[in-house]
Amino acid sequence: MFSATTVVAVKKGQQTAIAGDGQVTFAQNAIMKHNASKIRRLYDGKVIAGFAGSVADAFSLFAKFEEKLKQAGGSLTKAAVELAKEWRTDKVLRRLEALLVVADKEKMFIISGNGELIEPDDGVTAIGSGGPYALAAARALKRFTNMEAGEIACESLRIASEICIYTNDYITVEVIE
């Protein structure tokens, strides 16, 4: 359901990074755009978020999540819980087809419309069709190199783009320190 993109998040040391590829695929068989940005800074740049899934739905979710951040005074955990709860129970939001990865300096979560709120154990997570490839690459790079979070996120997406046909190497990276 959430194919045609790859987003990866990495926390290492004092850095947290989210990176996304730029490919927009239409009907699973045509590339419509090469350089889309699927990563956004929210809440005065203190939070970064990325999406996989429907673009229009993702923009709606970014706006809704930022609203939850404001209501929660910037608490990523509280905002994520509230969005997951509302997304699962609201008749309109429930129809949105996307996944979000959100992060600040301390935490990161995957949020889905099924009410799932997943915090990775190791500070690395990924979503989208190339997510498993980017996740494996990011975990290896985090464990076995001295690269910083932003470099790991970028390079893991580059590796995923060499494997996943729905992921390209036009990469956007946002880093919070």
Phi and psi in degrees as a GROMACS rama.xvg file:
@    title "Ramachandran Plot"
@    xaxis  label "Phi"
@    yaxis  label "Psi"
@TYPE xy
-106.378  61.3771  PHE-2
-96.9676  -173.201  SER-3
73.0003  27.3092  ALA-4
-169.466  166.8  THR-5
-144.048  131.697  THR-6
-132.542  134.582  VAL-7
-130.862  144.027  VAL-8
-125.774  138.861  ALA-9
-138.231  131.887  VAL-10
-116.018  124.297  LYS-11
-146.703  125.474  LYS-12
61.2725  -129.59  GLY-13
-93.347  6.61367  GLN-14
-110.441  140.857  GLN-15
-127.066  133.185  THR-16
-133.023  145.169  ALA-17
-126.198  133.584  ILE-18
-129.224  146.495  ALA-19
-139.389  150.2  GLY-20
-81.0323  174.056  ASP-21
-108.696  4.38222  GLY-22
-80.2841  132.645  GLN-23
-114.275  118.389  VAL-24
-106.616  135.499  THR-25
-109.716  128.989  PHE-26
55.0235  29.8154  ALA-27
62.1572  6.18733  GLN-28
-140.996  8.16257  ASN-29
-142.789  132.904  ALA-30
-85.0134  119.761  ILE-31
-95.7988  -26.3765  MET-32
-155.005  144.285  LYS-33
-102.709  -24.5476  HIS-34
-124.833  41.2388  ASN-35
-72.9726  149.526  ALA-36
-106.456  118.677  SER-37
-106.601  11.2248  LYS-38
-118.943  139.353  ILE-39
-137.129  148.431  ARG-40
-93.4952  135.952  ARG-41
-128.174  166.267  LEU-42
52.4673  59.5649  TYR-43
56.4078  35.2007  ASP-44
80.0483  4.2487  GLY-45
-85.4725  -13.5665  LYS-46
-131.095  141.256  VAL-47
-118.552  148.042  ILE-48
-143.86  147.698  ALA-49
-136.26  158.14  GLY-50
-134.114  155.471  PHE-51
-129.842  138.358  ALA-52
123.041  -155.89  GLY-53
-64.0927  129.509  SER-54
-64.0679  -47.5201  VAL-55
-60.7496  -41.2756  ALA-56
-64.708  -39.3096  ASP-57
-63.6329  -41.4096  ALA-58
-62.1206  -39.818  PHE-59
-62.3314  -41.6368  SER-60
-69.5347  -38.2613  LEU-61
-57.4342  -47.0031  PHE-62
-64.0399  -43.381  ALA-63
-65.0054  -41.4825  LYS-64
-66.8442  -40.3661  PHE-65
-63.7478  -37.7254  GLU-66
-60.3386  -42.5041  GLU-67
-65.7041  -37.8502  LYS-68
-61.048  -43.6864  LEU-69
-62.9482  -43.9565  LYS-70
-64.1844  -31.363  GLN-71
-92.2904  7.94254  ALA-72
62.7279  29.552  GLY-73
90.2798  -0.0229804  GLY-74
-71.7946  109.283  SER-75
-60.7468  -44.9484  LEU-76
-61.328  -49.3122  THR-77
-63.8707  -43.22  LYS-78
-63.6156  -40.9414  ALA-79
-65.1842  -43.4363  ALA-80
-61.4006  -46.3376  VAL-81
-64.4448  -40.2657  GLU-82
-65.9196  -45.4171  LEU-83
-59.551  -42.2006  ALA-84
-64.385  -48.1272  LYS-85
-66.9467  -40.4673  GLU-86
-60.7107  -40.3614  TRP-87
-71.2537  -34.2615  ARG-88
-100.512  -22.7577  THR-89
-77.8613  130.838  ASP-90
-62.6141  -35.8344  LYS-91
-78.8846  -50.3091  VAL-92
-60.6199  -34.7462  LEU-93
-58.075  -23.6949  ARG-94
-83.819  -10.3246  ARG-95
-69.0475  135.167  LEU-96
-111.543  89.5628  GLU-97
-163.051  165.564  ALA-98
-125.621  147.651  LEU-99
-119.022  143.77  LEU-100
-115.065  125.709  VAL-101
-126.945  147.251  VAL-102
-155.162  151.26  ALA-103
-128.351  -162.851  ASP-104
-65.1763  -25.4433  LYS-105
-103.812  -41.2345  GLU-106
-133.088  164.107  LYS-107
-145.973  149.899  MET-108
-142.842  151.389  PHE-109
-100.538  133.464  ILE-110
-121.775  132.144  ILE-111
-125.426  165.91  SER-112
-73.5282  -9.07827  GLY-113
-85.6334  3.22196  ASN-114
90.0695  5.25384  GLY-115
-76.939  138.559  GLU-116
-135.78  106.32  LEU-117
-115.703  123.989  ILE-118
-106.255  119.306  GLU-119
-66.3059  147.665  PRO-120
-71.827  -32.0114  ASP-121
-111.982  11.9916  ASP-122
73.8923  22.3419  GLY-123
-138.89  132.474  VAL-124
-152.401  162.153  THR-125
-154.883  151.854  ALA-126
-134.979  165.415  ILE-127
97.0718  178.835  GLY-128
-63.5314  -34.4145  SER-129
-93.0993  7.46508  GLY-130
-55.041  -47.9031  GLY-131
-60.6737  -37.0194  PRO-132
-69.5333  -45.3084  TYR-133
-64.9419  -38.4817  ALA-134
-62.6775  -47.0853  LEU-135
-61.8531  -44.6239  ALA-136
-64.1094  -43.7501  ALA-137
-63.9496  -41.7437  ALA-138
-62.0552  -43.7654  ARG-139
-65.0448  -45.0057  ALA-140
-64.8573  -38.0144  LEU-141
-65.802  -42.0478  LYS-142
-74.5818  -35.4859  ARG-143
-118.872  12.0509  PHE-144
-134.479  172.042  THR-145
-100.63  15.1133  ASN-146
-64.7347  150.503  MET-147
-83.2695  167.176  GLU-148
-55.5304  -44.8685  ALA-149
-62.8363  -40.4987  GLY-150
-66.4796  -41.2632  GLU-151
-62.5109  -46.7738  ILE-152
-59.7989  -45.7828  ALA-153
-64.3041  -48.6061  CYS-154
-68.2673  -34.8895  GLU-155
-66.9581  -34.9254  SER-156
-68.8923  -38.1967  LEU-157
-60.2217  -42.5107  ARG-158
-63.834  -45.5519  ILE-159
-59.3541  -37.0956  ALA-160
-66.5424  -20.124  SER-161
-82.0994  -10.6914  GLU-162
-115.838  -44.8584  ILE-163
-92.108  125.016  CYS-164
-71.7444  -13.7379  ILE-165
-97.8983  11.1608  TYR-166
-126.588  132.484  THR-167
-114.744  -179.018  ASN-168
-103.386  20.5626  ASP-169
-87.9103  103.188  TYR-170
-114.783  131.342  ILE-171
-107.377  130.727  THR-172
-127.366  134.253  VAL-173
-121.257  135.22  GLU-174
-125.523  138.203  VAL-175
-116.657  133.006  ILE-176
